[in-house]
Amino acid sequence: MTRLVELEATGPRTLEPEDIDDEKGDVAVCQCGLSESFPFCDGSHRRTRDEADDETYVYDDDGRDVVERVVTTGEENGRTDDPDRDD
């Protein structure tokens, strides 16, 4: 499975001592891309438990949808950014 995730940050996040969970003594970093407190995990990954391996998903406030086709820059004009392709 894959997920389309839109990120808005323009730089890295520096971890501070207050980022450590007082109860667990650790820092959980988001790997699903859905956390409201990104880059920290907030448990949003639980929404992904039943994703199918062969699907791509996009999530929003209303839930999730399966993406049928992903178009990248240039591809909409019949061009791909494949360096091995002779255009």
A tleap script that builds the chain and sets N, CA, C and O, in Angstrom:
source leaprc.protein.ff14SB
mol = sequence {
  NMET THR ARG LEU VAL GLU LEU GLU ALA THR
  GLY PRO ARG THR LEU GLU PRO GLU ASP ILE
  ASP ASP GLU LYS GLY ASP VAL ALA VAL CYS
  GLN CYS GLY LEU SER GLU SER PHE PRO PHE
  CYS ASP GLY SER HIE ARG ARG THR ARG ASP
  GLU ALA ASP ASP GLU THR TYR VAL TYR ASP
  ASP ASP GLY ARG ASP VAL VAL GLU ARG VAL
  VAL THR THR GLY GLU GLU ASN GLY ARG THR
  ASP ASP PRO ASP ARG ASP CASP
}
set mol.1.N position { 0.836 -1.173 0.000 }
set mol.1.CA position { 0.000 0.000 0.000 }
set mol.1.C position { 0.879 1.232 0.000 }
set mol.1.O position { 1.997 1.216 0.515 }
set mol.2.N position { 0.371 2.280 -0.572 }
set mol.2.CA position { 1.051 3.576 -0.545 }
set mol.2.C position { 0.039 4.631 -0.155 }
set mol.2.O position { -1.170 4.418 -0.249 }
set mol.3.N position { 0.546 5.776 0.284 }
set mol.3.CA position { -0.297 6.897 0.682 }
set mol.3.C position { 0.237 8.162 0.059 }
set mol.3.O position { 1.447 8.385 0.035 }
set mol.4.N position { -0.657 8.996 -0.449 }
set mol.4.CA position { -0.257 10.322 -0.912 }
set mol.4.C position { -0.320 11.242 0.295 }
set mol.4.O position { -1.374 11.388 0.915 }
set mol.5.N position { 0.800 11.860 0.629 }
set mol.5.CA position { 0.892 12.711 1.805 }
set mol.5.C position { 1.412 14.072 1.384 }
set mol.5.O position { 2.439 14.168 0.712 }
set mol.6.N position { 0.717 15.110 1.770 }
set mol.6.CA position { 1.145 16.468 1.455 }
set mol.6.C position { 1.812 17.068 2.687 }
set mol.6.O position { 1.204 17.157 3.754 }
set mol.7.N position { 3.060 17.476 2.530 }
set mol.7.CA position { 3.798 18.091 3.626 }
set mol.7.C position { 4.013 19.565 3.314 }
set mol.7.O position { 4.188 19.942 2.156 }
set mol.8.N position { 3.998 20.389 4.341 }
set mol.8.CA position { 4.128 21.823 4.139 }
set mol.8.C position { 5.414 22.400 4.708 }
set mol.8.O position { 5.746 23.551 4.423 }
set mol.9.N position { 6.141 21.635 5.500 }
set mol.9.CA position { 7.364 22.140 6.128 }
set mol.9.C position { 8.424 22.431 5.071 }
set mol.9.O position { 8.473 21.773 4.031 }
set mol.10.N position { 9.256 23.407 5.340 }
set mol.10.CA position { 10.340 23.744 4.421 }
set mol.10.C position { 11.709 23.494 5.041 }
set mol.10.O position { 12.733 23.888 4.484 }
set mol.11.N position { 11.719 22.847 6.181 }
set mol.11.CA position { 12.978 22.562 6.847 }
set mol.11.C position { 12.808 21.455 7.851 }
set mol.11.O position { 11.701 20.951 8.040 }
set mol.12.N position { 13.884 21.067 8.499 }
set mol.12.CA position { 13.828 19.960 9.450 }
set mol.12.C position { 13.208 20.372 10.779 }
set mol.12.O position { 13.136 21.556 11.108 }
set mol.13.N position { 12.772 19.391 11.521 }
set mol.13.CA position { 12.265 19.600 12.872 }
set mol.13.C position { 13.361 19.182 13.836 }
set mol.13.O position { 13.839 18.049 13.774 }
set mol.14.N position { 13.759 20.062 14.708 }
set mol.14.CA position { 14.748 19.755 15.728 }
set mol.14.C position { 14.028 19.268 16.973 }
set mol.14.O position { 13.128 19.937 17.482 }
set mol.15.N position { 14.423 18.112 17.457 }
set mol.15.CA position { 13.805 17.572 18.663 }
set mol.15.C position { 14.321 18.309 19.886 }
set mol.15.O position { 15.512 18.594 20.011 }
set mol.16.N position { 13.409 18.604 20.769 }
set mol.16.CA position { 13.715 19.299 22.015 }
set mol.16.C position { 13.426 18.361 23.183 }
set mol.16.O position { 12.684 17.393 23.015 }
set mol.17.N position { 13.987 18.619 24.353 }
set mol.17.CA position { 13.728 17.750 25.515 }
set mol.17.C position { 12.235 17.589 25.823 }
set mol.17.O position { 11.817 16.527 26.283 }
set mol.18.N position { 11.433 18.617 25.578 }
set mol.18.CA position { 10.002 18.510 25.866 }
set mol.18.C position { 9.263 17.610 24.869 }
set mol.18.O position { 8.091 17.296 25.078 }
set mol.19.N position { 9.936 17.189 23.782 }
set mol.19.CA position { 9.331 16.260 22.829 }
set mol.19.C position { 9.297 14.834 23.367 }
set mol.19.O position { 8.591 13.989 22.816 }
set mol.20.N position { 10.033 14.556 24.412 }
set mol.20.CA position { 10.061 13.215 24.993 }
set mol.20.C position { 8.790 12.991 25.800 }
set mol.20.O position { 8.413 13.819 26.629 }
set mol.21.N position { 8.137 11.862 25.546 }
set mol.21.CA position { 6.923 11.489 26.269 }
set mol.21.C position { 7.269 11.221 27.730 }
set mol.21.O position { 8.062 10.327 28.027 }
set mol.22.N position { 6.682 11.988 28.640 }
set mol.22.CA position { 6.988 11.864 30.058 }
set mol.22.C position { 6.656 10.480 30.616 }
set mol.22.O position { 7.357 9.981 31.496 }
set mol.23.N position { 5.587 9.860 30.104 }
set mol.23.CA position { 5.176 8.555 30.613 }
set mol.23.C position { 6.013 7.414 30.036 }
set mol.23.O position { 6.434 6.513 30.762 }
set mol.24.N position { 6.249 7.461 28.733 }
set mol.24.CA position { 6.956 6.360 28.073 }
set mol.24.C position { 8.466 6.580 28.016 }
set mol.24.O position { 9.228 5.621 27.890 }
set mol.25.N position { 8.902 7.835 28.107 }
set mol.25.CA position { 10.323 8.127 28.032 }
set mol.25.C position { 10.897 8.030 26.638 }
set mol.25.O position { 12.107 7.871 26.478 }
set mol.26.N position { 10.048 8.125 25.617 }
set mol.26.CA position { 10.547 8.031 24.249 }
set mol.26.C position { 9.908 9.079 23.343 }
set mol.26.O position { 9.033 9.839 23.758 }
set mol.27.N position { 10.368 9.096 22.109 }
set mol.27.CA position { 9.805 9.952 21.077 }
set mol.27.C position { 9.332 9.021 19.967 }
set mol.27.O position { 10.123 8.244 19.433 }
set mol.28.N position { 8.052 9.090 19.614 }
set mol.28.CA position { 7.519 8.278 18.527 }
set mol.28.C position { 7.408 9.162 17.287 }
set mol.28.O position { 6.718 10.181 17.299 }
set mol.29.N position { 8.092 8.762 16.224 }
set mol.29.CA position { 8.114 9.526 14.984 }
set mol.29.C position { 7.111 8.914 14.008 }
set mol.29.O position { 7.074 7.698 13.820 }
set mol.30.N position { 6.297 9.773 13.391 }
set mol.30.CA position { 5.283 9.327 12.425 }
set mol.30.C position { 5.947 8.734 11.191 }
set mol.30.O position { 6.866 9.326 10.624 }
set mol.31.N position { 5.473 7.559 10.779 }
set mol.31.CA position { 5.942 6.943 9.544 }
set mol.31.C position { 4.827 6.801 8.513 }
set mol.31.O position { 5.083 6.408 7.375 }
set mol.32.N position { 3.581 7.119 8.906 }
set mol.32.CA position { 2.463 6.979 7.970 }
set mol.32.C position { 2.153 8.283 7.247 }
set mol.32.O position { 1.528 8.262 6.186 }
set mol.33.N position { 2.577 9.416 7.800 }
set mol.33.CA position { 2.329 10.711 7.173 }
set mol.33.C position { 0.981 11.315 7.503 }
set mol.33.O position { 0.622 12.339 6.921 }
set mol.34.N position { 0.224 10.730 8.405 }
set mol.34.CA position { -1.123 11.198 8.697 }
set mol.34.C position { -1.252 11.947 10.021 }
set mol.34.O position { -2.317 12.494 10.310 }
set mol.35.N position { -0.209 11.985 10.819 }
set mol.35.CA position { -0.280 12.559 12.162 }
set mol.35.C position { -0.584 14.050 12.138 }
set mol.35.O position { -0.003 14.797 11.351 }
set mol.36.N position { -1.498 14.479 13.005 }
set mol.36.CA position { -1.800 15.896 13.166 }
set mol.36.C position { -0.662 16.625 13.868 }
set mol.36.O position { -0.574 17.852 13.803 }
set mol.37.N position { 0.209 15.877 14.541 }
set mol.37.CA position { 1.348 16.483 15.238 }
set mol.37.C position { 2.656 16.083 14.566 }
set mol.37.O position { 3.683 15.956 15.232 }
set mol.38.N position { 2.622 15.884 13.253 }
set mol.38.CA position { 3.791 15.489 12.470 }
set mol.38.C position { 4.966 16.407 12.780 }
set mol.38.O position { 4.767 17.622 12.813 }
set mol.39.N position { 6.156 15.914 13.006 }
set mol.39.CA position { 6.638 14.585 12.683 }
set mol.39.C position { 6.438 13.556 13.787 }
set mol.39.O position { 6.984 12.455 13.712 }
set mol.40.N position { 5.664 13.901 14.809 }
set mol.40.CA position { 5.452 12.979 15.918 }
set mol.40.C position { 4.198 12.146 15.695 }
set mol.40.O position { 3.211 12.632 15.143 }
set mol.41.N position { 4.242 10.904 16.120 }
set mol.41.CA position { 3.117 9.995 16.006 }
set mol.41.C position { 2.016 10.400 16.977 }
set mol.41.O position { 2.276 10.704 18.140 }
set mol.42.N position { 0.777 10.398 16.479 }
set mol.42.CA position { -0.371 10.646 17.354 }
set mol.42.C position { -1.371 9.484 17.298 }
set mol.42.O position { -2.500 9.610 17.771 }
set mol.43.N position { -0.953 8.363 16.721 }
set mol.43.CA position { -1.815 7.195 16.629 }
set mol.43.C position { -2.651 7.140 15.361 }
set mol.43.O position { -3.441 6.212 15.188 }
set mol.44.N position { -2.494 8.117 14.465 }
set mol.44.CA position { -3.279 8.152 13.230 }
set mol.44.C position { -3.045 6.926 12.351 }
set mol.44.O position { -3.896 6.594 11.527 }
set mol.45.N position { -1.918 6.255 12.510 }
set mol.45.CA position { -1.622 5.069 11.712 }
set mol.45.C position { -2.654 3.962 11.901 }
set mol.45.O position { -2.753 3.056 11.074 }
set mol.46.N position { -3.408 4.031 12.966 }
set mol.46.CA position { -4.446 3.011 13.182 }
set mol.46.C position { -5.482 3.035 12.054 }
set mol.46.O position { -6.130 2.025 11.777 }
set mol.47.N position { -5.632 4.188 11.410 }
set mol.47.CA position { -6.575 4.314 10.285 }
set mol.47.C position { -6.125 3.508 9.073 }
set mol.47.O position { -6.924 3.271 8.167 }
set mol.48.N position { -4.858 3.080 9.036 }
set mol.48.CA position { -4.307 2.407 7.855 }
set mol.48.C position { -4.297 0.890 7.973 }
set mol.48.O position { -3.847 0.209 7.051 }
set mol.49.N position { -4.776 0.351 9.067 }
set mol.49.CA position { -4.643 -1.090 9.332 }
set mol.49.C position { -5.251 -1.983 8.261 }
set mol.49.O position { -4.746 -3.081 8.027 }
set mol.50.N position { -6.315 -1.548 7.609 }
set mol.50.CA position { -6.957 -2.417 6.622 }
set mol.50.C position { -6.662 -1.998 5.180 }
set mol.50.O position { -7.416 -2.354 4.275 }
set mol.51.N position { -5.589 -1.253 4.954 }
set mol.51.CA position { -5.202 -0.895 3.592 }
set mol.51.C position { -4.745 -2.140 2.830 }
set mol.51.O position { -4.087 -3.018 3.388 }
set mol.52.N position { -5.102 -2.199 1.558 }
set mol.52.CA position { -4.670 -3.305 0.698 }
set mol.52.C position { -3.285 -2.995 0.134 }
set mol.52.O position { -2.975 -1.842 -0.163 }
set mol.53.N position { -2.457 -4.025 -0.011 }
set mol.53.CA position { -1.089 -3.841 -0.486 }
set mol.53.C position { -1.009 -3.256 -1.894 }
set mol.53.O position { -0.043 -2.562 -2.213 }
set mol.54.N position { -1.996 -3.518 -2.733 }
set mol.54.CA position { -1.925 -3.097 -4.131 }
set mol.54.C position { -2.725 -1.822 -4.420 }
set mol.54.O position { -3.046 -1.558 -5.579 }
set mol.55.N position { -3.048 -1.036 -3.411 }
set mol.55.CA position { -3.819 0.198 -3.580 }
set mol.55.C position { -3.004 1.401 -3.119 }
set mol.55.O position { -2.101 1.273 -2.293 }
set mol.56.N position { -3.330 2.565 -3.659 }
set mol.56.CA position { -2.770 3.837 -3.197 }
set mol.56.C position { -3.914 4.640 -2.626 }
set mol.56.O position { -4.986 4.716 -3.226 }
set mol.57.N position { -3.692 5.245 -1.461 }
set mol.57.CA position { -4.753 5.946 -0.750 }
set mol.57.C position { -4.421 7.422 -0.566 }
set mol.57.O position { -3.258 7.820 -0.511 }
set mol.58.N position { -5.477 8.214 -0.474 }
set mol.58.CA position { -5.357 9.610 -0.076 }
set mol.58.C position { -6.358 9.808 1.063 }
set mol.58.O position { -7.504 9.366 0.984 }
set mol.59.N position { -5.909 10.472 2.106 }
set mol.59.CA position { -6.733 10.700 3.295 }
set mol.59.C position { -7.087 12.168 3.405 }
set mol.59.O position { -6.285 13.040 3.071 }
set mol.60.N position { -8.317 12.441 3.886 }
set mol.60.CA position { -8.720 13.806 4.215 }
set mol.60.C position { -9.627 13.744 5.442 }
set mol.60.O position { -9.780 12.685 6.052 }
set mol.61.N position { -10.223 14.867 5.798 }
set mol.61.CA position { -11.054 14.919 7.001 }
set mol.61.C position { -12.270 13.999 6.924 }
set mol.61.O position { -12.807 13.598 7.957 }
set mol.62.N position { -12.710 13.660 5.709 }
set mol.62.CA position { -13.886 12.812 5.539 }
set mol.62.C position { -13.559 11.323 5.506 }
set mol.62.O position { -14.468 10.494 5.454 }
set mol.63.N position { -12.282 10.977 5.535 }
set mol.63.CA position { -11.896 9.572 5.475 }
set mol.63.C position { -10.804 9.357 4.462 }
set mol.63.O position { -9.855 10.137 4.388 }
set mol.64.N position { -10.931 8.289 3.671 }
set mol.64.CA position { -9.922 8.000 2.661 }
set mol.64.C position { -10.573 7.551 1.367 }
set mol.64.O position { -11.715 7.090 1.344 }
set mol.65.N position { -9.822 7.699 0.299 }
set mol.65.CA position { -10.240 7.252 -1.019 }
set mol.65.C position { -9.093 6.490 -1.664 }
set mol.65.O position { -7.924 6.735 -1.364 }
set mol.66.N position { -9.435 5.572 -2.546 }
set mol.66.CA position { -8.443 4.876 -3.345 }
set mol.66.C position { -8.133 5.742 -4.549 }
set mol.66.O position { -9.041 6.252 -5.207 }
set mol.67.N position { -6.857 5.907 -4.837 }
set mol.67.CA position { -6.417 6.706 -5.983 }
set mol.67.C position { -6.265 5.767 -7.175 }
set mol.67.O position { -5.572 4.753 -7.095 }
set mol.68.N position { -6.911 6.110 -8.264 }
set mol.68.CA position { -6.851 5.273 -9.462 }
set mol.68.C position { -5.579 5.508 -10.261 }
set mol.68.O position { -5.013 4.574 -10.831 }
set mol.69.N position { -5.129 6.766 -10.302 }
set mol.69.CA position { -3.968 7.108 -11.127 }
set mol.69.C position { -3.274 8.311 -10.524 }
set mol.69.O position { -3.928 9.271 -10.115 }
set mol.70.N position { -1.957 8.266 -10.467 }
set mol.70.CA position { -1.168 9.385 -9.974 }
set mol.70.C position { -0.445 9.990 -11.162 }
set mol.70.O position { 0.292 9.299 -11.866 }
set mol.71.N position { -0.655 11.286 -11.388 }
set mol.71.CA position { 0.001 11.995 -12.484 }
set mol.71.C position { 1.063 12.897 -11.883 }
set mol.71.O position { 0.784 13.686 -10.981 }
set mol.72.N position { 2.281 12.775 -12.387 }
set mol.72.CA position { 3.367 13.623 -11.918 }
set mol.72.C position { 3.674 14.698 -12.951 }
set mol.72.O position { 3.195 14.610 -14.082 }
set mol.73.N position { 4.448 15.695 -12.597 }
set mol.73.CA position { 4.769 16.808 -13.484 }
set mol.73.C position { 5.303 16.301 -14.811 }
set mol.73.O position { 6.199 15.458 -14.848 }
set mol.74.N position { 4.746 16.819 -15.907 }
set mol.74.CA position { 5.176 16.435 -17.237 }
set mol.74.C position { 4.415 15.264 -17.809 }
set mol.74.O position { 4.272 15.154 -19.026 }
set mol.75.N position { 3.925 14.389 -16.954 }
set mol.75.CA position { 3.244 13.192 -17.420 }
set mol.75.C position { 1.911 13.524 -18.088 }
set mol.75.O position { 1.463 12.799 -18.977 }
set mol.76.N position { 1.273 14.624 -17.660 }
set mol.76.CA position { -0.022 14.971 -18.241 }
set mol.76.C position { 0.095 15.346 -19.713 }
set mol.76.O position { -0.910 15.365 -20.425 }
set mol.77.N position { 1.319 15.650 -20.186 }
set mol.77.CA position { 1.543 15.968 -21.594 }
set mol.77.C position { 2.121 14.782 -22.354 }
set mol.77.O position { 2.687 14.942 -23.436 }
set mol.78.N position { 1.975 13.599 -21.783 }
set mol.78.CA position { 2.484 12.401 -22.428 }
set mol.78.C position { 3.968 12.192 -22.202 }
set mol.78.O position { 4.563 11.296 -22.801 }
set mol.79.N position { 4.566 12.989 -21.362 }
set mol.79.CA position { 5.992 12.926 -21.077 }
set mol.79.C position { 6.199 12.415 -19.652 }
set mol.79.O position { 5.430 12.755 -18.753 }
set mol.80.N position { 7.208 11.622 -19.448 }
set mol.80.CA position { 7.563 11.220 -18.095 }
set mol.80.C position { 8.961 11.730 -17.801 }
set mol.80.O position { 9.695 12.116 -18.711 }
set mol.81.N position { 9.317 11.731 -16.553 }
set mol.81.CA position { 10.641 12.166 -16.154 }
set mol.81.C position { 11.577 10.979 -15.996 }
set mol.81.O position { 12.482 11.005 -15.162 }
set mol.82.N position { 11.361 9.936 -16.795 }
set mol.82.CA position { 12.171 8.741 -16.743 }
set mol.82.C position { 13.482 9.003 -17.489 }
set mol.82.O position { 13.463 9.203 -18.704 }
set mol.83.N position { 14.630 9.006 -16.781 }
set mol.83.CA position { 15.896 9.310 -17.430 }
set mol.83.C position { 16.312 8.262 -18.460 }
set mol.83.O position { 17.151 8.550 -19.314 }
set mol.84.N position { 15.747 7.057 -18.403 }
set mol.84.CA position { 16.078 6.001 -19.357 }
set mol.84.C position { 15.219 6.043 -20.605 }
set mol.84.O position { 15.449 5.285 -21.548 }
set mol.85.N position { 14.238 6.918 -20.616 }
set mol.85.CA position { 13.323 7.005 -21.752 }
set mol.85.C position { 13.865 7.966 -22.796 }
set mol.85.O position { 14.330 9.054 -22.457 }
set mol.86.N position { 13.809 7.578 -24.052 }
set mol.86.CA position { 14.252 8.446 -25.151 }
set mol.86.C position { 13.068 9.222 -25.678 }
set mol.86.O position { 12.216 8.646 -26.354 }
set mol.87.N position { 12.983 10.508 -25.393 }
set mol.87.CA position { 11.886 11.362 -25.901 }
set mol.87.C position { 12.373 12.196 -27.059 }
set mol.87.O position { 11.607 12.977 -27.623 }
savepdb mol mol.pdb
quit
